[in-house]
Structure formats: structure tokens, C-alpha cells
Amino acid sequence: MKKLIIPALAAVALAACSQNAQNETSEAAGAVAADVDATTSNAAADVDAATDRALDRAETSLDNAGAAIDRNADRAGAAIGNATDDAADATGQALENTGKAIKD
């Protein structure tokens, strides 16, 4: 018997709701849905903006790293070139000295 009373009371309560209360409930549900939609849109825009900033920073970091590698490669190339020139000069001087020693 108790099982039949609860659904009957719920049906009576729903029937007793005025049209005004039903309209207000519907409007409230619409307002909540609009708020959820706006919040979701704002969150998506925030995620997009954060992603763009992160990608820009990563690109800048890669550009800076590439420039540093280029500078260091240029310095290394110049140092190798200078060392090669110095070695060639030293070898040439040693050959000249050897030639003079043999000649004397």
C-alpha cells in the first residue's frame, strides 16, 4: 500500500504545480543551459589562447636554439680554420728550417 501512496502523492504534486511555476522552472533551465554554453565557450577560448601562447613560446625557443647552434658552428669552423692555418704555417716553417739545415 505504501508503494502506491508515494507515486500518487508525486502525481498530485505535479498536477498541483501552477502553469506559472512550470514556466519559471523552464526559464530557469534555459538560463542554466545558456550559462553552461557560455562557460564552455569561454573555457574553449581560454584553452585555444593558452595553446597559441605555448606554441609561440616553443617556436621562439627553437628559433633561439637554432641561432645559437649557427653561431657556435661558425665559431667552431673559424677556430678549426685558424688551427689548420697555424698548423700549415708551422709545418711550412719547419720544412724551411729543415731545408736550411740540410743546405748548411
C-alpha positions, 0 to 999 in steps of 0.5 A: 500500500505504501508503494502506491501512496508515494507515486500518487502523492508525486502525481498530485504534486505535479498536477498541483504545480501552477502553469506559472511555476512550470514556466519559471522552472523552464526559464530557469533551465534555459538560463542554466543551459545558456550559462553552461554554453557560455562557460564552455565557450569561454573555457574553449577560448581560454584553452585555444589562447593558452595553446597559441601562447605555448606554441609561440613560446616553443617556436621562439625557443627553437628559433633561439636554439637554432641561432645559437647552434649557427653561431657556435658552428661558425665559431667552431669552423673559424677556430678549426680554420685558424688551427689548420692555418697555424698548423700549415704555417708551422709545418711550412716553417719547419720544412724551411728550417729543415731545408736550411739545415740540410743546405748548411 
